Amino acid sequence: MNTRPSQPGSESPRRKRIAVVCHDLGVAGSLFRFERFGRVARRLAHELSFVRLTATSEPGRRVDFPVLTMEEAIDQMWDVTIVPGATFPEETMVRLDRFRDPSFGWRMQHVLNDQTRKAAFLRVNALFQPHVVVFNNRHWPPGSFTSFQANSFHVCEGAVDSELFAPAPVARSGEPGRPFRIGGLAHKEPMALIEAVRSLDFDVELRLYGPPRNLPVSAADLIEEGRLHLLKSLEESELPAFYRELDCVVHTRTFAGWSNLAAEAMATGVPVICSPHGTLAFAEHEQTALVVQDPSAPAIAAAIERLRGDPALARRLADHARQRIVSFSWDRYVAELLKLMEPDDRVHYTWAPELGLFGKWPIEQRLRGLEPVIDQCAGKSVLDLGSAEGVIARRLLERGVACVHGFDRDAARVSKAVELCRGFPAASFWPADIGVWSTFQEQHAAHLRPAYDLVLYLGIHHHLPRDTRAASLAGAARLASAQLVVRAPEGVFRDGDIVRALRAQGFDVAHEFTADDDSDAGALRVFERRRSGG
C-alpha cells in the first residue's frame, strides 16, 4: 500500500497523516500525551498512527489507533513524523535515521524532560534531524539548546482534560476517623514519599498507582501496616475516581517534562505538593501548590503536615489550582501543535518569540561581546554580512548608525530583516552568498559602498567552503575603513590564522570576547585598522 497524504484542493486540505515513533506502547506519559492529542486531532479529520520499533510480537498495551511496524510505515506517505523523548534502547535509537526518508514528511522532535537527559536528546536530534524541536516545559531556557539542530524551536506545554478530571460533585465533609489519604506514582521516584510517610505520626494512607517495581519488598512494612496501597496501572477512565478519594497528591520527581499527576490532581480539585520539575507552567508556591524545591523526605513530610493541619489552606490551593489548570486544555494544545506541523521554509536563527523568531540563539547571546561597538556606533556606516533576521542591525539602528547594508544567503531571513527594520529608512537588506567573494562583489556592486566604518562578519567564516574562506575574509576586511568584527569558534580563529591574516591587512585586535568551548556562537574579536604610519 502507498497511501499519500492529502493535497491542496482535496476535500480536507488541512488533514494530516501523523506518525508517532515509539519503542513499544508502554506506560509512558509521552505516549499518553499523543493518544490524547490524537483523539482531539481525529475529531478535526487528522489521522494518527504509532510506529512501533520493538521486535516483540504484541504491543505492551492496547490503544485505539493503528499500530504499525517500521516496514508497514515506510510503505506509506506521512505529513508529519514525531519522535517523543529519548528513552530508546540502542537497537531502536540507531534506527531513527531511517525516518529521514522523504515519505515520513515534516520531522518533529519532542523534548519531554529537563537537561539531565541532554546527551540522549542530542543523539536523537543528530540521527532524526528534525525540522522542528518542541519542548514541553520551561526547563530549557533560551540559550540552553544551542547544540541542537532544527529549522525552529518552540515551547508547547502540556494539557489536561478538565472536564474528565473535574472535582467530585459533592465535597467530602471530613469523614471522622478516616486516615489522611495521599496519592502518587509507584514507578516515578517514590522513595522520598515512602520515607516521608514512615516519619508521620498520624493516621495516613498512601495510594500509589503504576508498576510497583520493588516496592512490595522495600516498603513491605507500610503495606503490612495498611499505610501503603499499591494499585495497578490505571486506565484514564479510572483516574478521576482515584483522585477524588484523596486529600492531597505528591509529585516527587527530580526531573520531568510535564507532570500529568499534578495537572490531573489540580483539575480534580485535589491539593498538590510538588517539586518544580514538570510543574513550572502551573505550580506557584502557596498560590496553586506547595512547591518543594528539594523533594526530600523531611520536606515532603512537613508539607503534608501543613496541609493536614490547615484545611483552609488546602481548599484555597485547590481552588486556585483548578482555575489555573483549566487554561491548559487539549483543544489549545492540539491547535498549537498542529500549527507547528505546517512546513515552514524559514530556518530561524534568533530566539525572540515576541518578534516571531524561533531560532536557538537568544538576542542577548548574539549581542554578547559587541557592547563596545554598539556603544560607539552612532553616525557610522555599517555592513552586516550574515545579517540573519536583522536583530543586530536593528539594535545598531536604534543606537543611531547612519546606515546599515545587510546581506544573508537565506532569502526568508532577509525578508524578516526588512520587516524588523522597516521603521528605519537607513536600512537595506539583500539576499546574497559571500562564499565566492568576487562573484558576490560583482553581483552587488550597485548595493555596496566603497567602504564602511564598521563591517560585521559574525558567525560566517566556518560556514564557508574551506577553499574560499580566506578570500571572503580578505574581501570583508578591504571594505572596513575603521573596524571589522569577527565571530567564530576559537578553533576556527586558530586554524585559519585569522588574527595574523588581518594583521597583514593592517588590523590589530582592539577588543576580544572569549566564549565557552561548547558554545557554537564562538569567540568575538573587534579589529581596528591601523592609522597611517601605525
N, C-alpha and C positions, 0 to 999 in steps of 0.2 A: 504494500500500500504506500502511496506517496501523496498524502493529504497536504494541500498547500494552504497557508493562512489566507485570510480574507484580503481582498484587494480593494483599493478605492473604486467606488462605483458599484460595489456589491450591495446586497440588501442591508448589511450592517457594517459599514466601513470601519467602525471603531472596534469591531470584535477582534479579540486576540486569542491566540493559542499559546498557553503559558506552560512551560515545563519547569518543575521544581526538582532539583537533583538531591538525592539522599543516599546514604549507605544502606539504611534499612528504615522501615517505618516503626521506630521505637517510641518510647515515652520521652519526647523532647519538646521543649517549649517552642523551638524554632519551627518544628513541623506542625504543631498545633496551630501556630500563627498562620501558616499558609493554608491549612484546612479552613480556618475561619475566614481568611481572605478569599479563598476560593468559593465559599458559599455565597458571599456577597457579590463577588465578581460574576458568578454564574447567573445571578438574577439580572445582571446587566448584559447577558449574552456572551460573556467570555468563557473560555474553556481552560481548565487547569488539570494537569496530569502530574503524577510523581514518576520520576525516573529513578529506579532502584538499582544500585550498582553491586549489591552483595550477591554472592553466588548461591546462597541458600534458597531452597525451593519456595518457601512460604514467607510472606511478609510478617514482621513482628506483631502487627495488629492490622485490623481492617479499617479502611477509610472508604468514604463514598465518592471517590474519584478514581479514574483509571490509574493503574499502576503498571508501568512499562519497564521492560529491560532496556539496556543501552542499545541492543541490536534493534529492538522494536522502535525506539525513539528516533534513531538516526535515519530510519527509513521514512520519516515524516518531516514536514516543514513546520517550524515554530516561529512565532513572532518574538517571543521572549524566553530566555532560559535563565533561571535563578539558581545560584549556589548559596544556601544559607549556612552560616557558621563555618567552623574549621575542624570539627571533631571527627575527622575521617581517618580510618586506618590506612596504612601505607598503600595497600593494594587498591584502595579506592582513590586516594589522593593522586596517584600517578596517572589515573585515567581522566582527570579533569581537563587535560589539554585537548581531548577529543571533542569537547563541546565548542571548540573554536571553529568547527566546521560551519560554513555559512547556513546550513539547514537549521541550526539552532538559533538563528536570529540575533536579536539585541541581548547582550550578555549583562547580567546584573549580579553583583556580589553583595551579599548582606553580611555585615559585620555585627554580630549579635552580642558580643561580650566586651569587656574592657581590655586594656592594653596588656594584661598578663598573658594573653594568647597572641600577641602581635606577630611573633615569628610564624605561627601556623597560618594566620590570616594572610601574611605576606607570601607564603608558599602557595596558597590558593590563588592569590592575586597574580602571581607570576605564571602559574600553569593555566589558569582560566582566562586571563587577560580580559577583564570585564570592560564594557563600555562605560558603566556607571557603578559606583560604590555607594551603598546605602548603609548608614549607621542607624541603629535603632535606639540610641541612647546618647547622652551628653558626656560620656566618659572619655570621648575622643575630642578634646578641644582643638580648635584651629591651630595648625602647625604641628600636630602630633601624628598626622598621617601623610607627611610629605614623601615618605618612601614608597607609598602605594602608587600604582599607575592606573589611570582611567581618564575618560573624557570629562567626567564631572563627579562631584562628591556631594552627598545630601544627607540630612538627618530626617528620618521619618520614624517618630516614636510610636510605640505600640498602641494597643487598643483593648477595650473590654466591652462586653455586651451588657450594658447597664439595665436592659430590660430582663434578660435572663437572670443576671445577678442583681436582683432587687431585694431590698430589706423584707423581712418577714411581715406579712400583713398585720399581725398583732405582736407588739413588742413583749418580750419576756418580762415578767414582773419581779424577777429575782429568785423565785423558787427556793425558799428557805431550806438549808441543808444540802443543796446541790453543790458539788465541787466547782471551782473556777475552771472553766474549760478553755484550753489553749490549743490552737491549730497550727500546723506547719507541714513541712515536707520531710518524708523519711529519707529521701535519696539526695538531698541537696544541703550538705554541711550541717547536719542536725546536732552534732555533739555538744556545741556550746549551749543549745537549748536544753538538751538532756541534762547537762550538768547544772544548769540554772534550776530546773525542776527539782533535781535532787536536793538543792540547797533551800528550797522554800519550806517554811514551817506551817503552812496552812494547806487545807484540802484542795488539791489541784488535780486535774485530769488532762493529760496531754494526748492529743489525737493527731497522728501523723499519717498521711497517705502517700502512696507511691511505693516503688520497690524497696523492701526493708533492708536489703543487703545484710550486714552482720548485726543489725540492731537486736534481733531475738537473743543474741548471745551477749553483746556488750551492754544492753540495757535490760537484762533479764530480771534484775531486782525490781525495776519500776513496773515491768509487766506483771510480775508476781504480786506486787502490792496493789495492782489495779490503777496505778497512776499513769500508765502508758498504754494506749491502744493503737496498734498498728493496723491500719486499714489497707485494703487492696488498692491498686491503681484505679482511680475513679474516672468514669466516663464524664464528659462535660455536663450531661444532663443530671448527674448525681451531685455535682459540686455545690449548687446553691443550697441544697439541704444540709450539706456538710458545714458550710459557713454559718448558716442560720442557727446552728446549735452551739456556737462558740461565743466566748466572752472577749477573746482577742485572738489575733493571728500574729505570729512572729516569723519574720523573714530574716534569716541569719547569714545569707551568702556574703562572701568576701569578694566575689566578682560575679557580675550578671549583666545582661543587656537590658532586659525588661522583665520585671517580676510580675508574672501572671498571678502568683499567690497574693501579693499585696494589693494589686489592682482589683482583683476579683473580690477580696475581702472588703475593700473600701466601697465598692459598688453595692455590696450586700449589707452595708451599714455596720460592719464589724470594726472595732478599733484596731489599729495596726501598730506594732513595734517592728522597726526595720532598720537594716543597715542602709547606707546611701547607694549601695550598688544595685542598679536596676530600678531604682525608685526616684531618681533625681527629678523626673518630669512631674511628679505629683506629691511626693512626700516632703512636707515642710515641718520642721521640728516644732512641736507644741501648737501647730495650727491644723495639720491634717494627719499627723502621726507623731509618735515618739521615735525620733531618729537616733539610733545608737551608732556613733561613728566607728567604734571598735566593738563588734558584736561578741564580746567575751561573756562568759557565764555570769560573772558578778553584775555586769552592766545590764544584761537581759533580765536577770532576777530582779534588779532594782526597778526596772521599767514595768515589769509585771506587777510587782507590789504596789507601784504608784497607781496603775490603772485600777487594780482591785480596791485600793483604799480611797479612790476618788471617782465615784460613778459619774459625777457631773463632768469631770474632765473627759472620761471615756465617751460620754454622749456627745460632747462638743467636738471632739476629734472625729468621731464617726460622722456627724452631720456635715462638718466642713469637708471631710474627705469625699463623701458622696457627691457634694456639689462640685468638687474639683474634678473627680474622675469621670463624670458623665460627659465631659467635653472630649474625651478620648474614645470616640465612637468608632465602630468598624466602618461605617459609611465614610467618615472623614479619612480614616487610614487608607481604605481602598481607593478613594478618589485621589489622594496624594500619590499613592504608589503607581496607579495607572498613568498619572501624568508623567512620572519618571520613566515609564516604559515607552514613551514616544521617542523614536530615534531623533537625535539632535546632531547635526553636522558639526556643531561647535566643539572645540577642545578647550575647555575652560582652563585658565592659568591661575587667576587670582581668586581667593576666597573672600567674597563680600556679598552675602545673600541680599543685603539691603540694596545692592546695585544690580542684582540679577546675575551675579558672578559666583560660580560654584566650583572653582579650581581648588588646588591644595595649598596654595601659598597665601597666607594672610597678608593684608596690605602692610601692616606694620613690619612684618618679617621681610617683605620686599623692599621696604624703605630703610631697613637697618643698615647702618654704615654710611648712608647718604646724607646724614644730618649736616655735616659741614658744607656740602654742596648746596643743599636746599636753603640753608641759612644765608648764602651769599649769591643766590641765583637771580635776584631782581635785575631786570633790564638786560639780561643775557639772551643770546640766541642759542637754541638747543636742538641738537639732532639726536633722536631717540631710536637707536637701531635695536629692533626687538621690542617694540613698544607694547606688545600684548594688547590688553583691553584699555590701555591708556590711563591706568590709575596713577602711575608715577608722573606722567605728563600732566595730569590734572592737578596733582599736588604742586608741581612747579608753576603751573599757570596761576594757581591760587596765590602763590608767593611772588607773582609779578614778573615772570620772564617775558621778554619781548616777543618771542615766537617759539613754537615747537613744531618741528617736522618729524613725524614718526613713521616708521616702516616696520611691518611684520609680515611674515610669509603666510600667515593664516588670515584669509580674507574675512572670515567671520569675526575674528578679534579686531580687525581694522574697523569693521562696521560698528562694533561695540565702542571702540575708542572714539570714533566720530560722534556717536550718541552721547558718550560720557562727557565729552569736552565741547558739546555744541554751544554752550554759553560763552566760549572763548574764541573770538574771530581769529586770534593769532595762532590757532592750532590747525594743522593739516596732517592727514594720515593717508598712506598708500600701502597696498599690498605689494610685497617685494621679497625676493630671496637674495641675501647677500653672499650666498655660498660661492659664487663666481663674481668677484668684485668688479672686474672690468665690464661684465655684462650688466650688473646692477647699475653701475655709474652711467653707462651708455643709455640704458632704458629710462633712467630717471634724471637725465641731465637737466630737463626743464624744471624739475622739482627741487634739486639740490642747490644750495648756495655754494660759493667757492670755499667758504669756511664758516665754522660755528664757534662761538665762545666755549661751548660745552658739548661734548659728544658722549652719549651713554651707550656702552657696549656691554650690556648686562645679561648674563646667562646665555650667551650666544656661542662663544668660541668652541666649547666642547660638543656642540650640536652640529657644527660644520664638518664637511669632509676633511679628513686629516691633511690631504694634499693641497687644500686651498685655504686653510686656516690662517697661515702666516700672511698671505696676500690680503685677506679681508681685514685682519687686524691692522696691517700697514695702511690700507686704504682709509680705515676709520681714523687712524692717527693723523693722516695728512689733512683731514677736514677739521681737526681740533686745533683752533688757534691758541687756546689757553689751557683747557682741561679735557682729559679723557678719563672716563671712569669705566673700569673693567671689573666684572664679577665672574668668577669661575671657581670650580673646585680647586683646592690648594695644589692637588697633584697635577692639574692642567697648567696652572701657573708654572710649576716646576718643570714638567716635561716639555712644555712649549717654550721654556726660557723667555717668558713674556716680559719680565722686568728688564732683562738685558736687551731684548729686541727693541723695546720702547726707549730705553736709554740711548740706543744708537740713533733713534729718530728725534732725539732732543728732549725727552721727557724724564722727569725724576718723580719718585714717589713722594707725595705730599701728605697722604693720609692712608691708613690701611685698617681694615676690619677683618679679623680672622674668625671664621666660622668653626663650629664643631666638625669633627672629622666625618660624622654621618649626615651632615647637612648637605642636601643636594643643591641648595642655593649657593653655597660656596663662599669663598673669601672675596673681599672687595678692596680694590686699591684705586685711589684717586691720583692720577698722574698729571703733573703740571709741566707745561712746555717751558724750557729754559729760555730766559731772555737772551737777546743777542750778546755775545761775549761772556755768557754764563758758563 
